[in-house]
């Protein structure tokens, strides 16, 4: 059985076991016996989160119901304005070389790395 949170007007929040069928029903306070309604507590780690990360969670929650679909038009706009910042990266020179047999190797890289 899951544990649910209830809030008594006099004694505050308390936790009680209840069946799934009884999850919405009020529960008596263990101290005074008054019927108390169920409350949904916000996880404290969400409240202590950085503002930017909390906004990212909210954006992801919106995107779950309103997804943005990739189209030819949106890809053309993306390449033009580089709004995501992916166009800002400098292109690195690859240190990839090939042996006479066609195997790849990186002369300046770690010698224990295995090429595929």
N, C-alpha and C positions, 0 to 999 in steps of 0.2 A: 504494500500500500504506500502511496506517495505521501509526503509531508507537505501540508499546505500552511500558509501564513494567514492568521486572522488578527483583527484588531478590536480590542475591547475599548469602549469609550473612556473607561476609568483606568484600566491597568495597562493599556498599550498593546503592543504586538506580542502574539504567542504563536506557537507552532503545534499542530496536531496532525495525527494520521487520519486519513479518510479514504474511503473507497472512491473509485472513479465515478461511480454513480452519485455519490454525495458531495462531489467537489464544489458545487455551487451553493449548497445548503449552509446556513449559519451554524456555528459551533459554539457550545457554551464555554464561557471563560473559565479556566481552571481555578481562579481565585474567588470570583463572585458568582459564577454560574449564569451571568447574563448572556443571552445569545449575541454573538458577534459575527459580523460579516467577513467574508474572505477578502484579503487584499493581495495585490500583486506587487511584490517588492522589486525595485530597480536594483540590479546588481551594483555594488559599490565600485567595482573596477570600472564600470562605464562612466560613473560620475567623476572619478579621478583621472580619466583619460585626457590626453592633450586635446586641445580644441581642434586641431587639424585632423587628428585621427578620428575623433567623434564625427566630424563633418564627412570624412571618407566613408564611415559606416552608414551615415544617413544617405549619402549619394548611392552607395551600393544597394541599400534597401529600396530606394526609388527605382533604380535600374532593374531590379528583380521583376517589377511589374511593368516597366516601360523600357524595354530593351532598345538599344540603338542598333539598327541593322546596317551592315556595311553594303554600300552600293557603289557602282562605278563613279557616280557623281561625288559621293562623299570621299572616295579615295583620291579623286583629282583635287578636291579642295584640300585634303590632308597633305598631299605632296606639295601644293602651292604655298600654303601658309605655315606648315610645320608646327601646328598648334600644340602638339604633344611634346615637342622638343626632341623628337627622334632625329630630325634633320640637323641638329646642332652638334652631333658627335663628329669628331675628326676621324677620318678614315685611317685606320692603322695599316702600316705596311706589314704584310705577312712575311714571316720568316720561314715559310714552308719551302722546302727544297725536295727534289726527287733524286733518287739514286739511279744508276744506269739500268737497274732491273725494274724501275717504276715504283719503288717503295717510297713512301713519304718519310721525311725526317726533318727535325727542327734543330739545326746546329747550335743555336744559342740557348735552347731550352734544356730542361732537366734531362740528364741522360737515362734516368730510370723510367721515363714515360714511354709507353708502348704505342706505336703508331698502328692505326687500323687500316 
